[in-house]
Amino acid sequence: MQNLKFSVVNTGEELKSVQKLCCNVFGENEAEMLVDFFDRSPRKDKNLIYYAYDCEQEKCVGTISYLDLLFEYEGISLKTAEYAVAATDSAYRGQRINTRLTQMLFKTCYERGTNLVILEGIPYFYRNYGFNYAVPMCKEMFDLDRKDLAKAERISIRNANLEDAAFIYEKYLLATEKVDICKIKERAIIEAQIGVYQSDNNHKGYYIVEDSDLTDPQRIGYFALDTTSAELIISDIADNLSFDVYESILKFLQEEVLPTKEKTVLFASVPDKNKFIAYLRMKGSRRVGKYAWQIKIFDDYKFFMDILPLLEKRVQNSIYHDEKIEFYYNNYKKLIHFSIDHGKITLCQETWKPKWEVNLTSQGAVKLFFGHNSLGEILDFLPDCMVTEHLRDIVEVLFPKVNVHFYMNY
């Protein structure tokens, strides 16, 4: 370890060294992703690469990345980062290199006031760093190798270009209105996905759907395809189209795209409430998934303060709008006193002491706060989470089960 230097990438030569490591560990696509994130991304000035360098061997032996994200919690923007592209040279594993790099990333989070860090990965694999399973990464799976699909004559589909970005962004924002908690794509990200990104993971094949029966405008929707591997994946699609238009899209994919793929299965990685999912389910699709989005909340008190206007709104729209209620939230590290008075909430953080009113482990907290499970479900399978019977209803008012989707928003 004495030969290792830990630092942040600042030069092109340092980036090339990290790219070489990622190419050896993952492949060329992941190496190209780094250039997308730190040279081509509209958010490149806010992203960081941490790396470990063996000064004797003159090579990068470990890396992780901090990606600055737009994240909305029912209309409230939360300072959020993604923990991404973690790689360690196989000859250097077991030396806690990843741990040291993760500590550097967390230090940046504290300095920037980043309260949430998310990562895509195997459930529980990053639990030692404080990440917990929050939102399952499910996809809708549909077999395109069927003969009952038809394309409406009035519908045409073409490749999107940069001139279509404003239209796509407008339709995308309409679709996000059905999602309560989500990563958000800005228009500049859509433009980068269409134009400048080079890696398979980040570049998207956007398509415009047009209706010849309409004169102004002809464009009625869009969809985006991942360009990765042999799989056919819809990563985004307009939510306002009719079922016959969705079927026309499937017929287009069957005839124009499927012949270039090795498999006949279509995956749709879009919000569960998207109308396209309802159409696929009528046609016999099914939900599948192995991985999960995991979340680390740095400070529960700061998180509550960040979303305080939403918590007050939920109380004001409930039967408790004219009541006074007090309780202690216990995360087994600190106590947070909730004082609710006619829809206004006052929070006070206190040193930990035994209190048994609303007790949530970090695992239970992310499941409740980010909507994957209701309070009742959490109490059923996480015995370390305990809520006094008379407080369960108000906790469910504060943290109801909501819709969550993490769009690909790099």
C-alpha positions as CSV (number, residue, x, y, z in Angstrom):
1,M,0.0,0.0,0.0
2,Q,3.0,2.4,0.5
3,N,3.5,2.4,-3.2
4,L,-0.1,3.5,-3.9
5,K,-1.2,7.1,-4.6
6,F,-4.9,8.0,-4.2
7,S,-6.1,11.0,-6.1
8,V,-8.7,12.5,-8.4
9,V,-8.3,12.5,-12.2
10,N,-7.3,15.9,-13.4
11,T,-5.4,15.3,-16.7
12,G,-5.9,13.4,-19.9
13,E,-3.1,11.0,-19.1
14,E,-4.7,10.1,-15.7
15,L,-8.0,9.4,-17.5
16,K,-6.2,7.1,-20.0
17,S,-4.7,5.2,-17.1
18,V,-8.1,4.7,-15.6
19,Q,-9.6,3.7,-18.9
20,K,-6.9,1.0,-19.4
21,L,-7.8,-0.5,-16.0
22,C,-11.6,-0.4,-16.8
23,C,-10.9,-2.0,-20.2
24,N,-9.0,-4.8,-18.5
25,V,-11.6,-5.4,-15.8
26,F,-14.8,-4.8,-17.8
27,G,-14.1,-4.2,-21.5
28,E,-13.9,-1.4,-24.0
29,N,-17.4,-0.2,-23.5
30,E,-16.9,0.7,-19.8
31,A,-13.7,2.4,-20.6
32,E,-15.5,4.5,-23.2
33,M,-18.2,5.3,-20.6
34,L,-15.6,7.2,-18.6
35,V,-14.9,9.5,-21.5
36,D,-18.7,10.1,-21.9
37,F,-19.0,11.0,-18.2
38,F,-15.9,13.2,-18.0
39,D,-15.4,14.7,-21.4
40,R,-18.8,14.6,-23.3
41,S,-21.4,14.8,-20.6
42,P,-23.2,18.2,-20.0
43,R,-22.5,17.6,-16.3
44,K,-18.9,16.7,-16.8
45,D,-17.7,19.6,-14.6
46,K,-19.5,18.1,-11.6
47,N,-18.4,14.5,-12.1
48,L,-15.3,13.1,-10.5
49,I,-13.1,10.0,-11.0
50,Y,-11.1,8.7,-8.0
51,Y,-8.2,6.4,-8.6
52,A,-5.4,4.4,-7.0
53,Y,-2.1,4.5,-8.8
54,D,0.9,2.1,-8.2
55,C,3.9,4.4,-8.5
56,E,6.3,1.5,-8.9
57,Q,4.4,-0.4,-11.6
58,E,3.2,2.9,-13.1
59,K,-0.4,1.9,-13.6
60,C,-3.9,2.6,-12.3
61,V,-5.0,-0.3,-10.0
62,G,-8.4,0.9,-8.7
63,T,-11.1,3.4,-9.5
64,I,-14.7,4.6,-8.7
65,S,-16.7,7.6,-10.0
66,Y,-18.9,10.3,-8.5
67,L,-21.7,11.2,-11.0
68,D,-23.8,14.3,-10.2
69,L,-27.5,13.6,-10.8
70,L,-30.8,15.5,-11.0
71,F,-33.1,13.8,-8.6
72,E,-36.7,14.7,-7.7
73,Y,-38.6,13.5,-4.6
74,E,-42.3,14.5,-5.4
75,G,-41.2,17.8,-6.9
76,I,-38.4,18.5,-4.4
77,S,-34.9,18.5,-5.8
78,L,-32.4,16.5,-3.7
79,K,-28.6,16.7,-3.9
80,T,-27.8,13.3,-5.2
81,A,-24.8,11.4,-6.7
82,E,-24.3,8.0,-8.2
83,Y,-21.5,5.7,-7.2
84,A,-20.4,4.3,-10.5
85,V,-17.7,2.4,-12.5
86,A,-16.0,0.7,-9.6
87,A,-13.0,-1.4,-10.6
88,T,-10.0,-3.0,-9.0
89,D,-7.1,-4.7,-10.6
90,S,-7.4,-8.4,-9.8
91,A,-3.8,-8.6,-8.5
92,Y,-4.6,-5.8,-5.9
93,R,-7.9,-7.1,-4.5
94,G,-8.1,-7.6,-0.8
95,Q,-6.0,-4.5,0.0
96,R,-9.0,-2.3,0.8
97,I,-8.3,-0.1,-2.2
98,N,-12.0,0.2,-3.0
99,T,-12.7,1.1,0.6
100,R,-10.2,4.0,0.5
101,L,-11.6,5.3,-2.7
102,T,-15.2,5.1,-1.3
103,Q,-14.1,7.1,1.7
104,M,-12.8,9.8,-0.7
105,L,-16.2,9.8,-2.5
106,F,-18.1,10.1,0.7
107,K,-15.8,13.0,1.8
108,T,-16.8,14.8,-1.4
109,C,-20.5,14.1,-0.6
110,Y,-20.2,15.8,2.8
111,E,-18.3,18.7,1.3
112,R,-20.9,19.2,-1.4
113,G,-23.9,18.6,0.8
114,T,-24.8,15.5,-1.1
115,N,-27.4,13.7,1.0
116,L,-28.2,10.7,-1.2
117,V,-25.9,8.4,-3.0
118,I,-27.3,5.6,-5.3
119,L,-25.7,2.7,-7.1
120,E,-26.8,0.0,-9.5
121,G,-25.7,-3.4,-8.3
122,I,-26.2,-6.7,-6.7
123,P,-28.5,-6.4,-3.7
124,Y,-26.6,-6.2,-0.4
125,F,-23.2,-6.3,-2.0
126,Y,-22.4,-2.8,-0.9
127,R,-24.0,-3.0,2.5
128,N,-20.7,-2.6,4.3
129,Y,-20.6,1.0,2.8
130,G,-24.0,1.8,4.1
131,F,-26.0,1.2,0.9
132,N,-29.3,-0.7,1.2
133,Y,-31.6,-2.3,-1.3
134,A,-34.2,0.3,-2.2
135,V,-35.8,-0.1,-5.6
136,P,-35.8,-3.3,-7.7
137,M,-34.5,-2.9,-11.2
138,C,-37.3,-4.6,-13.1
139,K,-38.0,-4.8,-16.8
140,E,-41.0,-5.8,-18.7
141,M,-40.2,-8.8,-20.9
142,F,-42.1,-9.5,-24.2
143,D,-41.5,-12.0,-26.9
144,L,-41.5,-10.2,-30.3
145,D,-41.4,-13.5,-32.3
146,R,-45.2,-13.5,-32.9
147,K,-47.5,-13.0,-35.9
148,D,-50.4,-11.1,-34.3
149,L,-48.7,-7.7,-34.6
150,A,-49.9,-5.1,-37.1
151,K,-48.7,-1.7,-38.1
152,A,-51.2,1.1,-38.8
153,E,-50.7,2.6,-42.3
154,R,-50.9,6.1,-41.0
155,I,-47.9,5.6,-38.6
156,S,-44.3,6.1,-39.6
157,I,-41.2,5.9,-37.5
158,R,-37.8,7.5,-38.2
159,N,-34.5,8.1,-36.5
160,A,-34.5,11.2,-34.2
161,N,-32.0,14.0,-34.7
162,L,-30.9,16.9,-32.5
163,E,-33.8,19.0,-33.9
164,D,-36.2,16.6,-32.2
165,A,-34.6,17.0,-28.8
166,A,-37.0,19.7,-27.6
167,F,-40.0,17.6,-28.6
168,I,-38.6,14.5,-26.9
169,Y,-37.9,16.5,-23.7
170,E,-41.5,17.8,-23.6
171,K,-43.0,14.4,-24.0
172,Y,-40.5,12.9,-21.5
173,L,-41.5,15.5,-18.8
174,L,-45.2,14.6,-19.4
175,A,-44.3,10.9,-18.7
176,T,-42.4,11.8,-15.5
177,E,-45.6,13.3,-14.0
178,K,-46.8,9.8,-13.2
179,V,-43.6,9.0,-11.3
180,D,-43.3,10.4,-7.7
181,I,-39.6,9.8,-7.2
182,C,-37.1,9.6,-10.1
183,K,-33.8,10.5,-11.6
184,I,-34.5,13.3,-14.1
185,K,-33.0,13.8,-17.6
186,E,-32.4,17.3,-18.7
187,R,-32.7,18.3,-22.3
188,A,-28.9,18.5,-22.6
189,I,-28.6,14.9,-21.6
190,I,-31.1,13.8,-24.3
191,E,-29.0,15.7,-26.8
192,A,-25.9,14.0,-25.6
193,Q,-27.5,10.6,-25.8
194,I,-28.5,11.3,-29.4
195,G,-25.4,13.0,-30.5
196,V,-22.1,12.9,-28.7
197,Y,-22.1,9.9,-26.4
198,Q,-20.0,6.9,-27.8
199,S,-20.4,4.1,-25.3
200,D,-23.1,1.5,-25.7
201,N,-24.4,2.1,-22.2
202,N,-24.9,5.9,-22.7
203,H,-25.7,6.4,-26.4
204,K,-29.4,5.8,-27.2
205,G,-31.1,5.2,-30.4
206,Y,-34.0,7.7,-30.3
207,Y,-36.9,7.3,-32.8
208,I,-39.7,9.7,-33.6
209,V,-43.3,8.4,-34.2
210,E,-45.3,10.3,-36.7
211,D,-49.0,10.2,-37.7
212,S,-49.8,11.1,-41.3
213,D,-53.5,11.8,-40.4
214,L,-52.3,14.9,-38.5
215,T,-51.0,18.0,-40.3
216,D,-49.5,20.1,-37.5
217,P,-47.6,18.6,-35.9
218,Q,-47.0,15.2,-37.4
219,R,-44.9,14.0,-34.5
220,I,-46.9,12.3,-31.8
221,G,-44.3,10.4,-29.7
222,Y,-40.9,8.9,-29.4
223,F,-39.0,6.0,-27.9
224,A,-35.4,5.2,-27.2
225,L,-33.5,2.0,-27.6
226,D,-30.4,0.8,-25.7
227,T,-27.6,-0.2,-28.1
228,T,-26.1,-2.7,-25.8
229,S,-25.2,-6.3,-26.6
230,A,-27.7,-8.6,-28.4
231,E,-30.7,-7.5,-26.3
232,L,-33.4,-5.3,-27.5
233,I,-34.3,-2.8,-24.7
234,I,-36.6,0.2,-24.8
235,S,-35.2,2.6,-22.2
236,D,-37.8,5.4,-22.6
237,I,-41.1,5.8,-24.5
238,A,-43.8,8.4,-24.7
239,D,-46.7,7.8,-22.3
240,N,-49.5,9.4,-24.4
241,L,-49.9,7.0,-27.4
242,S,-52.8,4.8,-28.2
243,F,-52.5,1.0,-28.1
244,D,-52.6,0.7,-31.9
245,V,-49.6,3.1,-32.1
246,Y,-47.7,1.0,-29.5
247,E,-48.4,-2.1,-31.6
248,S,-47.1,-0.2,-34.7
249,I,-43.9,0.4,-32.7
250,L,-43.6,-3.3,-31.9
251,K,-44.2,-4.2,-35.5
252,F,-41.5,-1.8,-36.6
253,L,-39.1,-3.3,-34.1
254,Q,-40.0,-6.8,-35.2
255,E,-39.3,-6.0,-38.9
256,E,-36.5,-3.4,-38.8
257,V,-34.5,-3.9,-35.6
258,L,-35.0,-7.5,-34.5
259,P,-33.1,-9.0,-37.5
260,T,-30.0,-7.3,-36.2
261,K,-30.3,-9.0,-32.8
262,E,-29.5,-12.5,-31.6
263,K,-32.7,-12.8,-29.5
264,T,-36.4,-12.3,-30.1
265,V,-37.1,-10.9,-26.6
266,L,-38.0,-7.2,-26.0
267,F,-37.3,-5.6,-22.6
268,A,-38.9,-2.4,-21.6
269,S,-37.1,-0.5,-18.8
270,V,-39.7,2.2,-18.2
271,P,-41.9,3.3,-15.3
272,D,-44.5,0.7,-14.2
273,K,-47.2,3.3,-14.6
274,N,-46.3,4.1,-18.2
275,K,-49.2,3.3,-20.6
276,F,-46.9,1.3,-22.8
277,I,-46.5,-1.2,-19.9
278,A,-50.3,-1.6,-19.7
279,Y,-50.4,-2.4,-23.4
280,L,-47.6,-5.0,-23.1
281,R,-49.3,-6.7,-20.2
282,M,-52.5,-7.0,-22.2
283,K,-50.3,-8.8,-24.8
284,G,-48.9,-11.2,-22.3
285,S,-45.6,-9.6,-21.0
286,R,-44.2,-10.4,-17.6
287,R,-42.0,-8.5,-15.1
288,V,-38.4,-9.7,-14.5
289,G,-35.4,-8.5,-12.6
290,K,-32.3,-9.4,-10.6
291,Y,-30.5,-6.3,-9.7
292,A,-31.6,-3.3,-7.5
293,W,-31.0,0.4,-7.1
294,Q,-29.4,0.8,-3.7
295,I,-29.4,4.0,-1.7
296,K,-27.3,5.5,1.1
297,I,-28.8,8.3,3.1
298,F,-26.0,10.3,4.8
299,D,-28.1,12.1,7.3
300,D,-31.8,11.2,8.1
301,Y,-32.3,14.6,9.8
302,K,-31.0,16.5,6.7
303,F,-33.2,14.3,4.5
304,F,-36.3,15.1,6.5
305,M,-35.5,18.8,6.5
306,D,-35.0,18.7,2.7
307,I,-38.5,17.2,2.2
308,L,-40.2,19.0,5.0
309,P,-42.6,21.0,2.8
310,L,-43.8,17.7,1.3
311,L,-44.2,16.1,4.7
312,E,-46.3,19.0,5.9
313,K,-48.4,18.9,2.7
314,R,-49.1,15.2,3.3
315,V,-50.2,15.9,6.9
316,Q,-52.3,18.9,5.8
317,N,-54.2,16.7,3.3
318,S,-54.9,14.0,5.9
319,I,-57.2,13.6,8.8
320,Y,-54.4,14.9,11.0
321,H,-54.4,18.4,9.5
322,D,-55.8,20.0,12.7
323,E,-54.1,17.7,15.3
324,K,-51.1,17.8,17.6
325,I,-48.8,14.8,17.5
326,E,-45.4,14.2,18.9
327,F,-43.0,11.2,18.5
328,Y,-39.4,10.2,18.3
329,Y,-37.8,8.8,15.2
330,N,-35.0,6.4,16.2
331,N,-32.5,5.2,13.6
332,Y,-30.4,3.5,16.3
333,K,-27.8,6.2,16.0
334,K,-29.6,9.4,16.8
335,L,-33.1,10.5,17.7
336,I,-35.2,13.0,15.8
337,H,-38.1,14.6,17.6
338,F,-41.2,15.1,15.3
339,S,-43.6,17.8,16.6
340,I,-46.7,18.1,14.4
341,D,-49.0,21.0,15.1
342,H,-52.0,21.7,12.8
343,G,-50.0,20.7,9.7
344,K,-46.8,22.3,10.6
345,I,-43.8,20.1,11.5
346,T,-40.9,21.0,13.8
347,L,-37.9,18.7,13.8
348,C,-35.2,18.5,16.5
349,Q,-32.2,16.2,16.4
350,E,-31.1,14.7,19.8
351,T,-28.3,12.5,21.1
352,W,-29.4,8.8,21.0
353,K,-31.1,7.3,24.0
354,P,-33.6,4.4,24.2
355,K,-36.9,5.3,22.6
356,W,-39.3,2.8,21.1
357,E,-41.9,4.8,19.1
358,V,-40.7,4.9,15.5
359,N,-37.6,2.7,15.0
360,L,-36.2,2.1,11.6
361,T,-32.9,0.5,10.6
362,S,-31.2,2.1,7.5
363,Q,-32.5,-0.9,5.5
364,G,-36.1,-0.3,6.6
365,A,-35.7,3.5,6.1
366,V,-34.8,3.4,2.4
367,K,-37.5,0.9,1.7
368,L,-40.1,3.2,3.4
369,F,-38.8,6.6,2.2
370,F,-38.4,5.6,-1.4
371,G,-41.7,3.9,-1.8
372,H,-40.8,0.3,-2.6
373,N,-42.6,-1.1,0.5
374,S,-45.4,0.1,2.7
375,L,-44.8,0.4,6.5
376,G,-46.9,-2.7,7.1
377,E,-44.8,-4.7,4.7
378,I,-41.6,-3.5,6.3
379,L,-42.7,-4.4,9.8
380,D,-43.7,-7.8,8.6
381,F,-40.2,-8.8,7.4
382,L,-37.7,-6.6,9.2
383,P,-38.0,-7.4,12.9
384,D,-35.5,-4.6,13.9
385,C,-38.0,-2.0,12.6
386,M,-40.7,-1.3,15.2
387,V,-43.5,1.3,15.2
388,T,-45.9,1.7,18.1
389,E,-49.4,0.7,17.1
390,H,-51.0,4.1,17.7
391,L,-48.3,5.9,15.5
392,R,-48.5,3.6,12.4
393,D,-51.2,5.5,10.6
394,I,-49.4,8.9,10.9
395,V,-46.2,7.3,9.7
396,E,-48.0,5.9,6.7
397,V,-49.4,9.4,6.0
398,L,-45.9,10.9,6.2
399,F,-44.4,8.1,4.0
400,P,-47.0,6.4,1.7
401,K,-46.2,3.9,-0.9
402,V,-45.4,5.8,-4.1
403,N,-44.2,5.3,-7.7
404,V,-40.4,5.2,-8.2
405,H,-38.3,5.0,-11.4
406,F,-34.7,5.7,-12.0
407,Y,-34.4,6.9,-15.6
408,M,-31.1,6.6,-17.4
409,N,-30.1,10.2,-17.0
410,Y,-26.3,10.5,-17.5
